[in-house]
């Protein structure tokens, strides 16, 4: 579980106008944010902690894991998470279910960056690549697969926590460049002098960071530029239905950020800011095709922890996030802008002794929506309060209890979370987690909530979306059990099981048709309330070393849907029931490593696409077959770790697979990744 004393988060507010922002305000907003950063720099900061031993049910991905796997984009991390499952239409933005125990429409997992929540979800989509952070800047990733309370938010599905590197003392510069080519696609070169029958470019991706650190403080600026081509024949014609541009359809992303940190007698404090522009070709289910959009993300966060690591202390965080979605010029002249401003604050007081520790917290969220038409009640206010107590007297077992209450649009929400860690023997650990949570629908901040408030997103093409008469509060029951045996440093066995019961969910039901002219998938859409369902999971993981330089890992998970409504089954069955992986890392030399990962995903069912599959001549399918993926990678570092070269072959078996019926088919991909790191001096100050 998350270390409670490390949950210090952040932010600084900004007032928003009532008109959706356009691309012309991008420069002005960057200037505004730079001014805020200069004002906040005097008190900003925080150092990150080193990864502690993860309890059962928590996964740690180290910097070596990330580098040796050839991770070039943040979304590549999902390929390494066996307990998480994602689908993508174009291979860049992914919808992900944490622990594969919830429908993709209800992810309910929380993203943290250095203990600060960053809300990337907007209109039911969450693209982790919007963060302008290079994977090379990540020290480790903490993945919590069970429900947890963090920063005043109850994360029902778990947490993905990115811990960035602490900049070394002195000045440092780090940059990475990667490019990929996929075989079997026509690619962006079809009509150029570089035309080939089977090469498709992915990227290039350029990332960089410059930092300066001293005794107890650091400053870092970072940025990313990336592009992704939508050239697969299965989506290209559909993309061109609305797309208008001189160049071939592609996704373009550019972003930058700044973080400042300080640690001293008053604790640790941090200021973080980021701005990203993403020119997307976003697939919208009710439209059944891609819409060319401009997505702007602005985030400022300020937070800290007084007396970290002590039984008594105070934590705080403030954040302000803006999501701007503008529809670019398109062939149909459609226009449906959307902007969402969110101010979030959280405060926690903790106290205790060596035998028992407790905490009380308050949080307050203010979310506002703006669009081209006047919304009925565009402001959403979400107050929360919680309490937590942990018993530490007996080292053989350590229970922890958390309870919270919330309120949204006149509906009361509440929940309770219990975690017990038991150590029956020196080489064994058991973690049991159970929770119940009642959450008002408005608190989820879903797309359909804003549609009921007047957002006419789907009226632009004369679509009719059937909505229920009301949205009930949903209730979720969870139970998770994990047992780990580790008789030696070279071997560990983990067994896990999970259960979820969902009552009164609100899910969208689709029935996709097929337009033979545009190859679009126009959908009959209805939003169903009162949906119920259950999901169960069992898994096993073995880690072992036959040689000191050879680390291996086996993982298997079985997920099943035992009962529930038809709507729940359709929304959940697009995840594989069987998942298997074998990972091997071989490090024969200090600066040379070889990586291999073999993964299997069983078939998935997409009943909503049955009508389209019947008349599309095989272009779309309602049942996607299972597939085997073999990824190979080799890394070599030179010149005292200042330069690094990574060569990767993804999908080495060249299996044409796709994760979404409306998505592109991916074949074998060849990737080259270069990294450079320069540091003024290597002495690390105490």
N, C-alpha and C positions, 0 to 999 in steps of 0.2 A: 504494500500500500504506500501511498505518498507519505513522505515525512512531514508531519503536520507543521513543525516549526519552520519549514522551508517555504511555506506557502505565502510569500510576499509578492504582491502584484501591483499593477500600476496604471496611471493615466492622468491626462490633463484635459479639461473640457473646452469645447468651442461651441459657440452659438451657430445655428444653421438657418439658412433662409428657407422660405417656403417654396422656392422654385427648384426643380431638379437641376443639378449642376451639369454643365457641359464641358467639353474638352477645353474651352477657352479659359476656364477657371483653374486649370491644372497648375499653371505657373504661379498664380496668386496664392493658391493653397500651399504650395511648397514654400513660398516666402513666409506665409503666416506660420507654418510649422517650424521653420528655421528660427523665427523670432521666439516662439515658445520654448524651443530647445535651449537657446542662449539664456533665457530667463531661468529655466529650470536647472541648468547645468551646475549652479552653485551648490545645490543640495542633492544631486542625483547620485544613483549608483547601486551596485550590489555585486558581490563575487559569487560565482557558482560553486556548488559543492561537487566533490568527486563522487562517482557512483558507488553507492553502498551495496552490500550483498542484497540481492533482490529476494523478497519472500516468495513462497509459492504463489503462483497466479500472476506474478509480475515478470516481465521480460526486459532485459537490458541489452540494447544494441550499442556496442562501444564504437569509438572512432575507427578502430581497426576493422570491425565488422563492416562498417559503412564503406570505408576506403577499398577494402579487398573485394567487396561485392560489386565494385564499379558504379556506385550510386552517383548519378549526375544531376538528377532533379529530386526535390523533396518527395514527389509522388513515387519515386522508385523505392522508397522505404517500405511501401505496402507490399512489394514483392517479397520482402524478408519477414513479414509478420504472418505466421501460419494461422494464428487465431483470429485474424482479421481478413475480411474478404471484400474486394472492390470490383466494380464494373466501370467500363469507360466506353464511350462511343468513338472518340477519335484518338485515344491513347494518351491524352495530356491531362484532362480533368477526370477525377475518379470519384464515384459515389461509394462510400465504404461503410460496411457494417462491422462494428467492433465486436470481436468474439463470435461473429456470425450467428448471433442469437436474437437479432432484431431485424425487422424488414429494413431494406435500404431507405425507405421513406421515413423511417424513424431511427436515425443513427444514434442520437442522444449521447454522443461521446464528446469530451471536452479537450480542446487543444491548448496546451501551455507552452510558452517560450520563456525559459529562465524564470519559472514560477509565476509568470504573468499570463492570465487567460487572454487569448486572441480569438475573437469571434469572427470566423471567416464565412459563416453560413449566411446566405442571403437568398431569399425566395427558394428555399429548400435545396440549395446547392452549396457545397463547400469545397473549394479548390485550394489545396494546401500549397500549390505552387505560387499562389499570390504572395506568400511571404518572401521578401527579397533576401533570403538567407541561403548561403551556399552550404551544401552538405559538408564541405571541407571545414566549415566553421563549427560543426557540431562535435562536442566532446562525447556525449552519449545520449541515447534516447531511452526514456523510461516508459514502458507500456504497461498500463494497469488494465487487466481484463475483467475486473469485477467492479461493481458499483462502489463509488467513493464520494465523499464530500470534500471539495477542495475550493478554497477561496469563496466560500459562501454559496457555491453552486453544487447541487446534487447531480453528479454525472452518473446516470443510470447504467450506461454501457461501459464506462471506464474512461481512461485518460491516455492521451498521447502527449508526452512531455519532452520537448526538445531542450537540451542543456547545451548552450554554446560554450566554446572554449574561453577560458580566462586569458585575455591578452597578456603576453609575457612582458616583463619590465623592459622599457625601451620602446623603440619604434619597430614596427613589423609590417610587412606587406605580403598578402597571400592572394594568388589568382589562379583560377582554373578555367580550362577551355575544353569542351567536349563536342564531338560531332558523331552522328550515327548514320549509317546507310542500311536500308532494308531491302532485301532481295524480293523479287516477285511482284513489285508494284510498278506502274508506269512512271511515277515520280514527277517532280517539278521540272525535269529536264526534257520532257517529251517533245516540246516544240522549240528547243534551243539547239545550239551546236554541240551541246554535251549529251544529246539524247542517247539513251540506252533502253533496251527493252525491259530491264528488270532492276533498276536502281531507284530507290526512293530516299531522299534526304530527310533526316530528322534532326532538327537543330539548325545551326550551331547554338550552343549554350555557353555563355561567358559569365563568369562570376568573379567577384573580387572583394577584398576587405583590406582596409588600412587601419592600424591601431597604434596606440601609444599608452603605455602603462607605467605606473610608479608604485610606491609603497602604499597599498590599500586603495588604489584608484585606477581607472582605465577609461579610455575613450576609443570608440571604434565607429568607422563608417563602412558601409558595405552596399553592394549593388549587384544586380543581375540583369542580363538581357538574353532572351530566349525566343525561339520561333519553332513552330510545328506546322507541317504541311498536311492539309486535308486532301490528299490525292488518291486515296483508295477508291477504286471504281464503284464500290458498293455505297459510298456516301457522296462522291463528287457531284453527280448529277443532282442529287437532293440539295446539296449545299448551294449550287448555282441557281436554285429557284429564286432565292432572295438576294444572294450576294451580288454586289456590283463593285468592281475594282479593276484596275489596269493589270495587276499581277494575279497569279494563280492564288486561289483561296489558301489562306494560312492563318495561324494563330500567332500573335506577336505579344510578348510580355516584356516590360521594362519597369524596374523598380529600384528603390534605394532606401537606406535606413541609417539610423544612428542610435547607438546606445552608450550611455555614460553610467559608470558605476563607482561607488565608494564604500569602503568598509572602515569603521573606526570605533571609537568608544560609544558612539550613539547607535551603533548597529550597522546594518547594511541597507543601502538604498540604491534605487536604479531608475533611470529614465530611458525610455525606449520609444522610438518613432519609426514609422515606415510609410511609404507611399508607393503605390503600384498602379500602372496602367496596363490593362489586359484587353487587347483587341481579339475578341472571342468569336467563334462560330458555334453558338450554344444550341444544343438540341433541346427543344421544348416539347415535351410529350403531347400536350393538347394540340399543338400546331403540327406535330408529326414531321418536323423538319428543322434545320438549323436557321437561326436568326443571327445576322452579323451585329454584334454589340460591342460597345466600349464599356468596360467595367473598371471603375476607379476605386481604389481602396486607400483610405487614410486612417492611420492609427497612431495615437499618442498615449503613452502609459507612464505613470509615475507611481512608485510604491516602495515599501521598505519594511524592515523588521527590526524593531528595537530589542536589543539583548537577545539575538538569535541563539538558539541552543540552550537557553536557560529555562527553568520551569516557569518563570514569570516573564511576561513580555507583551508587546503590542505590535500588531501587524496591520498594515493598511495597503490599499491599492485604489487607484483612480484610473479610469480609462475613458477615452472618447474615440469612437470608431465611426467612419462614414463609408457607406457603400453607395456608389453611384452607378446606375446602369442606364446607358443611352443606346437606343437602336440606331445604328449607322445607316447611311443612305442605302436604300434597297430598291429592288425592282418594283415592289408593290406600293412603295411610299408609306409603309407602316411606321408608326411612331408610338411607342409606349415606354416612356421614361419612368424610372423609379429611383428614389433615393431613400436611404434609411440611415438615420443618425441614432447612435446609441451611446449614452453616458452611463457608466457603471462604476459603482463604488462599493468597497467592502472594508470592514474594520473587525478585528478580532483581538480580544484580550484573553490571555492565558495565565494560569497560575497553578501551583501544585507543589508536591513534594516528591521524594524518590519513590513513594508508594502509590500515589494517586495524582493524576494531573487532569485538569479540565480546561475548557475554553468556552467562551461565549462570543458570538459573532452577529453582526448586522450587515446587510447589504441592501443596496437601493439601485435599481436599474430604471432608466428612463429611455424609452425607445420611441422614435417618431418616424412616420412614413410620409413621403411626399411624392406626388405624381402629377400628371397633366390635368387631372380632374380633382375636384375637392373631395377629400375623404371624410366620411363620417367618423368622428372621434379618432383622429390620426395619432393620438398619444397613448402609449402603453406604459403604465407605471407598475413596477414589480418590486415591492418590499419583501425582505426575507429576514428571518431570525433563526438562529440555531444554537444548540449547546452540545458539547462533547465531553466525555469523561473516559479516561483510560486508567486501568488498574495495573500497576507494575510490581506489586508486592511479591508475588510468586513468580520466579523466573521460568517455571515450567509451563505456565499458561498466562496469557495476557489478553484479557477482554477489553473491548472498546465499544462504547455506545454513543450514537449520534442521533439527534432528533431535530427536526426543523419544521417551520411553518412559513407559508407564503400567501400572498393574496394578489389576484389579478382579475380586473374587471368584475369585482364583486364576488368572485369565486374563491373559496379557501382551499389552499393546498397544504399538504403536510406529508411527512415521511419519517421513517425510522430506519436506522442502519446499525447492524451489530456485526462486529468482527472479533473473532477469537483466534489467537495464535497459540498453538500447543507444541511443546517440544518434548515428546515422549522419550527421546534418547538423544545423545550428543550428535548423532548423524542424521536425525530426522526432524522434520518440521511440518506442521499441518496448519492450514489456514482455512477457516470456515467463515463465510460471509453471507448474511441474509438481510433483505431489505423489503420494505413496502413503501410505496410512494403514490400519493394522489396529486396529480398535476392538472391545474386548469388549462384548458386548451389555449387560451391567450398567452399563457406563460411559455408555451413552446415557440411562439413567434413564427408560425408557419405561413406559407403562401396563402392558404385558403382563408386564414383569419383576415388577411388584408383584402382579399376578394370580397368578403362579406362587408368590409368597410368602404367598398366602392372602387377598388382598384380594377380597372376594366382591361386588364392585360389581354384577355382572350377574346374580347369583343371586336378586336381590330380586324379579324377575318370572318366575322359573323358566327363565331363558335358559341355554342351554348353549353355551359358547365352547370350541371345539376348539383345543387347544394342542399344539405340537410337543413331542417328548420332551426336547429340549434346545435351547439357543440358542447357535449358533456365533458366533465373532467375525467381524465383517464387514470386508471390505477394499474400499477405494475408491481408484481411480486417476483423476487429473485432469490436464488440460493446458489452458492458456489462453494465448492470444496476442492482443495488442492493439497496433495501430500508429496513431499520430496524426501528422497533418501540419497545421502551423499557420504558414502563410507570413505572416500578418498578425494583428493583434488582432481584426479583424472577420471572420475566417474560420478554421474548423478542420474537419478531416475525420478521423474515427476509424473504423477497421475492426477487428472483433474476431471471435474464434472460440473455442469451448470444447468440451471433450470430458469425459464422465464415464463411468466403468465401475464398477459396483457388483457385488460378489460376496458371497454369503451374507448378504444382507439378511433381516430378519424383518419381514414386512408382514402386515397384516390383510386378509383377503378377505371381502367381504360379498355377500349375495344378498338384496335387499330385496323384501319382499312388500307387500301393501296391505290395510289394514283400512278398509272402506268406512264403518264407523260413526264411528270417531275420525279417519279419514284418516291414521292413523299408518303407519309404514313398518317393521314388525318385520323384523329381519334374522337370517338364518342366518350366523353369524360363525365363521370359522376363522382361526387365526394360522399363517401359512406361514413356515417357515424355509428357508434355503438358496436364497433368491430372488436371481437375477442379472439384470442389464440394463445397457443403455448409452443414453446420450443425447448428442446433438451440437447445436451452435448456431452460427450465423453472424449477424453484425449489422453495421450501418453507421449512423453518425450524422454529420450535417452541421450546424454552427452558422454563422450568417452574419448580418451587419448590412448592410442596404441603406441604412439611414439611421442616424445616431448614436442616435436615440431608438427604433429598431425592432429588436428582437432576435428572431431566428427559429431554430427548431431542427427538424430532420427526423430521425426515427429509424425503423429497420426491423430486425426480428429474425426469424429463421427457426429454429425448434427442431424436431428430428426424433428419433424413436426408431428406431435402426437394427437393434437385436437385443435379445433378452432373453426371459425367461419370460412366460407369460400373466399371472401375478399382477403382475409388474412393469408390464406394459403397461396393465392395468386401473388400477393405482394412479397411473400417470404420465400417461395419455392425457387426463385431465381438465384439461390445460393446452392453450392454443391453440398451434397450430404457427406461425401468422403473427400478428405484432404490429406495428402501424404507429402513428406519432403525428406530429402537426405542432403545434408550440407557437409562439405569437407573443406578445411583450410590447411594448407601445407606451407610451412615457412622454413625452407631449407637453409636460408641465409637471413641475416638481419634485415636486409633491404630488398629481399625478393620473396614474394608470396604467390601462391597459386590457389585459386578458389573455384569450387564447383558446387552447383546446387541443382538437384533433380527434384521436380515438384509434379504432383498429379492432382488434378481437380476433376471430380466426377461430373456427369452431365447436369445441366440445369434446365428447368422448364419455365416457359414464358407464355402462359395461356392467353394473355392479352393480345398476342401476335398471331393467334391461330388463323383468323380470317385473312390477314395480310399474307401469311405463309401459303395459304391455299391458292392464291391468285397471282402471286408475284413470280412464279416460275423458278423458285429456288433462291431468289435474291434474298428473301428474309425467311427466317426459320423460327418456329415456336419451341423447338427443342435443340439446344446447343450441345453437341457431343462433348464428352470428357476429353482431356488433353494432357499430354506429358510435356513439360518444359525443362530443358537442360541449359543452364547458364554456366559459361566458363569465363574466367577472368585471370589475368596475370598482371602483377604490379611490380615495378622496379623503381627504386629511388636512387638518386645520384647526388654527388657533390654534397655529402653531409646532410642529406635529407632536404636540400634546397630545391631539388627538381624531382618530379615524379612522373612516370609514364604508366598508363593503364590501358591494356588491350582486352576487350571483352567480346564474347560471342553470346548473344542472347538468343534463346530458342535454337540452340545448335542443331537440334533434330529437324529443324525447318518444318515444323508442324503448323499448318495454316489454322490458326485458332482465333476466336473472338469471344469476348466476355459479354457482349450485348447484341441482341438480334439486329438492331439498327446500326451496329457499329462496324468499324473497319476490321478487316482480317489482317493479322500480324504474322509475318514470316520471320526468317532468321534475320537478325540485326547485328551488324558489326559496329563496334563503338571504340573510339580512341579518346582518351582523356589525358590532358596534360595539366600538371600542377606545378606552381612555383611558389616558394616561400623564402622570404628574406627578412632577417632580423638584425638589428643594429648590434646587439650583444646578447649572449645566451645566459648570462647570470640572472637567475630568478631571485628577486628580493624576498625576504621573509615577510 
